[in-house]
């Protein structure tokens, strides 16, 4: 019954997002699929985390349009998300929701789900709010080098704080909505995992993500093979075929891996302190 309700709820949300031009047709189909899995298997707690990411990211992509003028030509995608972006952002989270079906009593599936969403939420907030930074961003691989706003691999103070806030929002919700009581330290770990995922995305953008060059405007861009002006673009750095979608998936994966690693260290420390108290 819950799966049927999840399917209906996901269809409604995907349709409304499509009508609001937050998703194109392929993005709506992808959102309906991911939503059905997450809503139908996880339940309302899982749905709230997913909706928090989707609503805030969609709102931020539309905000501060004046400050973002001229930046869209750098990105391969606009504010209207397609199937690739939906699966890129929600694919890892959907996988953990599916695993929850086979391991319904496990806490790790919830933590992996939350960490994956914290990572992509942090990355989205950093991208959308980083344009508000008064100065030019700096390349993460060389902090002495300033780059144009919107350049892949660029980081700024405002963008990093926005990433921390985006991950923190998911971390707080995950702490209070978890299937079993979780400590504040767990929410902090999810937050730090999300921030680490966002910074990792910047590292991927500066090293392996394919970046192209438009000779007409003398600018870097993610658009290939044709720039918005109609000029063919040529690759100048990164790995051929490694797109923004690959980076997003890498962010989500790293976020949940960091979450598991930090929780492992925390539990190991707590176990050691418990043994010391017992022997004392």
Buried (B, 14 or more C-beta within 10 A) or exposed (E): EEEEBBBEBBBEBBBEBBEEEBBBEBBBBBBBBBBBBBBBBBBEBBBBBBBBBBEBBBEBBEBEEEEBEEBBBBBBBEBBBBBBBBBBBBBBBBBBBBBBEEEEEBBBBBBBBBBBBBBBBBBBBBBBBBBBBEEEBBBBEEEEBBBEBBBBBBBBEBBBBBBBBBBBBBBBBBBEBBBEEBEEEBBBBBBBBBBBBBBBBBBBBBBBBBBBBBEEEEBBBBBBEEBEEEBEBEEEBBEEEBBBBBBBBBBBBBBBBBBBEBBEEBEEEEEEEEEEEEEE
